[in-house]
Amino acid sequence: MENSRPSPQPKDIPRIFVLRWGHRPQRDVRLTTHVALTARALCASGFILSDTQDPHIQETVTKITKSWGGTFHFEMGTPWKRAVREWKANGGIVVHLTAYGENIQTCDILNRIKKLNKDLLLIVGSQKVPGDFYSSDVSDFNVSIGNQPHSECSSLAIFLDRYFEGKELAKSFDKARIEIVPKERGKEIKSNMDSP
Ligand code: SAM
């Protein structure tokens, strides 16, 4: 698993990290794992589980990445304020996904974000997020995926799909040990372990 934060150097394709705030180890393990796996599968470059540790989630994400390929940064325990500060210091911008934000469908917020061509830190909450998240000290943009409350997983998936214009769904992952062979019926998995 890659373990480096974005460097300040300019890059062609901005990188997206997801910061999950408010994880409650007793009740959110499954959902937070799904948020991390959604981030990885839809071509975000990394995941920060802020302010808390949960080795179960790290173990699952590491295992999936090892088998299904690609490089995906995972870190946990980082205080959210520090993660945001360092992200901005490295030239990235912060996007907070919230039902209260500017609607991704009815205004040009996605274009404004994409035009900047900068690394994105996408913040998703769980329980009610601190009011600071809405302020310009933290978020450069507050984006809503429709203005109805739903889920961190669905809002993340829709944001990434719109950002990457669906191309992330066609991507194959480097160094995959196993791969799905898509087919009309049944299940086929190809092992790459024997290839030279
Ligand atoms: N009740 C919490 C509040 O008032 O902040 C929200 C809880 S919601 C289940 C958890 C997270 O899902 C939110 O923090 C936000 O990141 C995301 N979310 C839910 N609905 C959303 C929407 N319509 N657009 C963008 N993000 C959304």
Residues whose N, C-alpha, C, O or C-beta is under 5 A from the ligand:
A	BS01	SAM	L97 T98 A99 I123 V124 G125 S126 Q127 K128 V129 V143 S144 I145 G146 N147 Q148 P149 H150 S151 E152 S155
